[in-house]
Amino acid sequence: MNFSFAYPWLLLLLLLVPLLAWLKGKAGRPQAFLYSSVGLVKNIVGLSRGNIGKILLRMRWLALILLLIALARPRLGEGETKIRASGIDIVVALDLSGSMAAEDFELRGESVNRLVIAKDVLQQFVRKRENDRIGLVAFAGRAYIATPLTLDHDFLLANLDRLNLGTLEDGTAIGSAISAAVNRLREIEAKSRIVVLMTDGQNNAGKIPPLTAAEAGQALNIRIYTIGVGTRGIARVPYVNVFGQKGYIDQKVDIDEEMLTKVAEMTGGKYFRADSTTALRKIYDEIDQLEKTEVEVNQYQRYQELFPYFALGGLAILLLEIILSNTVWRRLP
């Protein structure tokens, strides 16, 4: 059993309890009432009003403490177990340059841009590869790690969903993207380490030439699969004019297929031209046939949530304090 809090920082609120108690003490006791005859209060003779007040106050403080602990979500990890995950280690490098806005694909009968279809195909692939560690590199004018290698595919897909056009400076830094992906895999011990690069342009940004980055991958025995995303010829690229109206301009597709082919061949991978949704899925079908490897990780089987016990205990004490203070220990009017 491993006891922990889901939100331990909320326990800092407990520091306010002594402060509130001190402030209440500084305020002093409530003023007493004068009565013309002790007969009016003879039924409570023998009770110590001061002791009763202290008990009720302590019950209220205890209720507050229990409720604050409940907010921090105490829980028990019911055993930590070692699991063996069978799969390959994959880093996907996804192009976010402005040309990925070209709407030359269809998804469920509607015209969509290249980024939408690339994300949709990748989402389906990730869901089928539950035993693979997968990472994500996003690039345009520069490259950055969107998600490290992980078996937590919900986390990966959430980060993938947040990737949008225009979030990075425009450009196509293919060499930087390959370098970032290779660096993610460099210190990983696995039989199969794969980079999948999806782009629709030519390298025109970054300080690392693509072939130089591919040489590093070759030296580390990392296979690189490259995908040229987009139809051949002219593509429709949307734009919004000064009046907020959407229009389209024709843009020539200019993918450096020669360079992408060399990068793939140098590392034992393969180049694909994805000019349709079916072609884009093909590469992931081939990855399914690659050699598997195993990695051992720590994972909790499940958590037993304890916050209901603290919350119900706090509410029960608070309710009891309210009942007592308004019945048998009621204050004098």
C-alpha positions in Angstrom: 0.0 0.0 0.0 1.3 3.5 -0.9 -0.5 6.4 0.7 -0.5 9.7 -1.2 -2.5 12.8 -2.0 -3.6 13.7 -5.6 -3.4 17.4 -4.8 -0.9 17.7 -2.0 -0.5 21.5 -2.4 -4.1 21.9 -1.1 -2.8 20.8 2.3 -1.2 24.2 2.6 -4.7 25.5 3.5 -4.3 23.7 6.8 -1.8 26.4 7.8 -4.8 28.8 7.8 -6.5 26.9 10.6 -4.2 28.0 13.5 -4.3 31.6 12.1 -8.1 31.6 12.1 -8.2 30.2 15.6 -5.8 32.9 16.8 -7.9 35.6 15.1 -11.0 34.2 16.7 -9.3 34.2 20.1 -8.2 37.8 19.7 -11.8 38.8 19.0 -12.7 37.7 22.6 -15.7 36.0 24.0 -19.3 37.1 23.1 -20.8 39.6 25.5 -22.9 38.2 28.3 -26.6 39.1 28.9 -28.1 40.4 32.2 -31.2 38.8 33.6 -33.5 40.2 36.3 -33.8 36.8 38.0 -31.7 33.7 38.2 -35.0 31.8 38.0 -35.0 32.4 34.3 -31.9 30.3 33.9 -32.4 27.8 36.7 -32.7 24.9 34.2 -29.1 25.3 33.1 -27.6 25.5 36.6 -24.6 23.2 36.8 -23.5 23.5 33.2 -20.2 25.1 32.4 -20.9 27.4 29.5 -17.2 27.9 28.9 -16.4 24.1 28.6 -19.4 23.6 26.3 -18.3 26.4 24.0 -14.8 25.0 23.8 -16.2 21.6 22.8 -18.4 23.0 20.1 -15.6 25.2 18.8 -13.2 22.3 18.6 -15.8 20.2 16.7 -16.0 23.0 14.1 -12.2 23.2 13.8 -12.0 19.4 13.4 -14.7 19.4 10.8 -12.8 22.1 8.8 -9.5 20.1 9.0 -11.2 16.9 7.7 -12.8 18.8 4.8 -9.5 20.4 3.8 -7.8 17.0 3.9 -10.6 15.6 1.7 -10.0 18.4 -0.9 -6.4 17.1 -1.3 -7.8 13.7 -2.3 -6.0 11.2 0.0 -5.7 7.8 -1.6 -4.0 4.4 -1.3 -2.1 2.9 -4.2 -3.1 -0.8 -4.0 0.3 -2.2 -4.8 2.9 -1.3 -7.4 3.4 -3.9 -10.1 6.0 -4.4 -12.8 4.5 -4.8 -16.3 6.2 -5.7 -19.5 5.1 -3.7 -22.5 5.8 -5.2 -25.9 6.4 -2.8 -28.7 8.7 -0.6 -30.7 9.8 2.9 -29.7 8.5 5.5 -32.1 8.9 9.2 -32.4 6.5 11.0 -34.9 7.7 14.3 -36.3 4.7 16.4 -37.5 4.9 19.4 -39.8 3.0 22.5 -38.6 4.1 24.9 -41.3 1.6 27.1 -43.0 1.4 25.0 -46.2 -0.2 22.2 -44.1 -3.4 24.3 -44.3 -3.9 23.2 -47.9 -7.2 21.5 -48.2 -6.5 18.6 -50.6 -7.7 15.7 -48.5 -11.2 14.3 -47.6 -12.3 13.0 -44.3 -15.8 11.5 -43.9 -16.9 13.2 -47.1 -15.6 16.7 -46.2 -12.7 18.6 -47.5 -10.0 19.0 -44.8 -6.5 20.3 -44.6 -3.3 18.2 -44.4 -2.8 18.7 -40.7 -6.3 17.5 -39.9 -5.9 14.3 -41.9 -2.4 13.7 -40.5 -3.7 14.0 -36.9 -6.7 11.8 -37.6 -4.5 9.0 -39.1 -2.0 9.3 -36.3 -4.7 9.1 -33.6 -6.0 5.9 -35.0 -2.5 4.4 -35.2 -1.8 5.3 -31.6 -5.0 3.7 -30.3 -4.0 0.4 -32.0 -0.4 0.5 -30.7 -1.2 0.4 -27.0 2.0 -1.5 -26.1 4.4 0.9 -27.9 6.2 3.9 -26.4 5.4 6.8 -28.7 6.7 10.4 -28.6 5.8 13.5 -30.6 7.9 16.2 -32.2 6.2 19.3 -33.7 8.1 21.5 -36.1 7.7 24.4 -38.5 10.4 27.1 -38.5 11.9 25.2 -35.5 11.3 21.9 -33.7 10.2 21.2 -30.2 9.2 18.1 -28.1 5.5 18.0 -27.9 5.4 14.7 -26.0 8.3 12.6 -24.7 8.3 8.8 -25.3 5.4 7.4 -23.2 3.0 4.5 -22.8 0.4 7.0 -21.6 -1.3 7.4 -24.9 -4.2 9.5 -23.5 -1.6 12.1 -22.6 -0.1 11.8 -26.0 -3.4 12.2 -27.8 -4.4 15.2 -25.7 -1.1 16.9 -26.7 -1.6 16.0 -30.3 -5.1 17.5 -30.2 -3.6 20.8 -29.0 -1.3 21.1 -32.0 -2.5 23.7 -34.5 -1.3 25.7 -37.4 0.3 29.1 -36.5 1.5 28.1 -33.1 5.2 28.1 -34.3 7.1 30.5 -36.5 6.6 29.6 -40.1 9.1 27.6 -42.1 10.0 23.9 -42.5 13.0 22.9 -40.4 13.1 19.2 -41.5 16.7 18.7 -40.3 15.9 20.1 -36.8 12.9 17.8 -36.6 14.9 14.7 -37.4 17.6 15.7 -35.0 15.1 16.3 -32.2 13.4 12.9 -32.8 16.8 11.1 -33.0 17.9 12.7 -29.7 14.7 11.4 -28.0 15.6 7.8 -29.1 19.4 8.0 -28.6 19.6 6.8 -25.0 16.7 4.3 -25.3 17.7 0.6 -25.2 15.4 -1.1 -27.7 15.7 -3.5 -30.6 13.6 -1.3 -32.9 13.7 2.5 -32.8 11.7 4.4 -35.4 11.2 7.9 -36.6 8.2 8.8 -38.7 8.5 12.2 -40.4 5.5 13.8 -42.0 6.0 17.0 -44.1 4.7 18.7 -47.2 7.6 20.9 -48.1 11.3 21.5 -48.4 13.9 22.2 -45.7 14.1 26.0 -45.5 14.8 26.7 -41.8 16.9 25.5 -39.0 20.6 25.1 -38.7 20.9 21.3 -39.2 20.8 19.9 -42.8 18.4 16.9 -43.0 21.1 14.5 -44.4 23.4 15.4 -41.5 20.6 14.6 -39.0 19.9 11.3 -40.9 23.6 10.3 -40.6 23.2 10.6 -36.8 20.2 8.3 -37.0 22.1 5.9 -39.2 25.0 5.7 -36.7 22.5 5.0 -33.9 20.6 2.3 -35.9 17.4 4.4 -35.9 15.2 3.8 -38.9 13.5 6.9 -40.4 10.3 6.7 -42.4 9.5 9.8 -44.3 6.1 10.8 -45.7 5.5 13.5 -48.2 2.0 14.7 -47.4 -0.1 16.3 -50.1 -1.6 15.8 -53.6 0.6 16.3 -56.7 0.4 19.4 -58.7 -1.7 22.4 -57.4 -3.3 22.5 -53.9 -6.0 24.8 -52.6 -4.8 26.9 -49.7 -7.4 28.9 -47.7 -7.1 32.5 -46.7 -9.2 35.1 -44.9 -9.5 38.6 -46.5 -9.8 42.0 -44.6 -13.5 41.6 -44.5 -13.3 38.2 -42.8 -14.3 36.3 -45.9 -12.7 32.9 -46.6 -11.2 32.3 -50.0 -8.7 30.0 -51.7 -5.5 30.5 -53.7 -3.8 27.9 -55.8 -0.4 26.8 -54.6 2.1 24.5 -56.3 3.1 21.4 -54.3 6.8 21.4 -53.8 7.9 18.5 -51.8 11.6 17.6 -51.8 11.1 13.9 -52.5 14.7 13.3 -53.5 16.0 14.4 -50.1 13.2 12.6 -48.2 14.0 9.4 -50.1 17.7 9.7 -49.3 17.0 10.2 -45.6 14.9 7.1 -45.5 17.3 4.9 -47.5 20.3 6.0 -45.4 18.7 4.6 -42.2 17.0 1.5 -43.6 13.5 3.2 -43.7 11.3 4.0 -46.6 9.8 7.1 -48.3 6.0 7.3 -48.9 4.1 9.8 -50.9 0.7 10.3 -49.2 -1.6 11.9 -51.7 -4.7 10.2 -50.2 -5.9 9.1 -46.8 -5.4 5.5 -47.9 -1.8 6.1 -48.8 -1.2 7.9 -45.5 -2.4 4.9 -43.5 -0.2 2.5 -45.5 3.0 3.4 -43.6 1.5 2.7 -40.3 0.4 -0.7 -41.5 4.0 -1.5 -42.5 5.3 -0.3 -39.0 3.0 -3.0 -37.5 5.1 -5.6 -39.2 8.4 -4.4 -37.6 10.3 -6.2 -34.9 9.0 -5.9 -31.4 10.8 -5.2 -28.2 10.0 -5.2 -24.5 10.3 -2.6 -21.8 9.6 -2.9 -18.0 7.9 -0.1 -16.3 6.3 0.6 -12.9 2.5 1.1 -12.9 0.0 1.3 -10.1 -2.9 -1.2 -10.6 -5.5 1.2 -9.1 -6.1 3.7 -6.4 -8.5 3.4 -3.5 -9.9 6.9 -2.9 -10.1 7.9 0.7 -11.5 11.4 0.4 -15.2 10.3 0.9 -14.3 9.1 4.4 -12.7 12.4 5.3 -15.5 14.5 3.7 -18.3 12.5 5.3 -16.5 12.6 8.7 -16.1 16.3 8.5 -19.7 16.9 7.4 -21.0 14.5 10.2 -19.0 16.4 12.9 -20.2 19.8 11.5 -23.8 18.6 11.5 -23.5 17.3 15.0 -22.0 20.6 16.2 -25.0 22.5 14.6 -27.5 20.1 16.2 -26.0 20.4 19.7 -25.6 24.1 19.5 -29.2 24.5 18.7 -30.7 22.0 21.1 -29.2 20.6 24.3 -26.3 23.1 24.3 -28.2 26.0 22.8 -27.0 29.4 23.6 -29.1 31.7 25.7 -31.1 34.1 23.6 
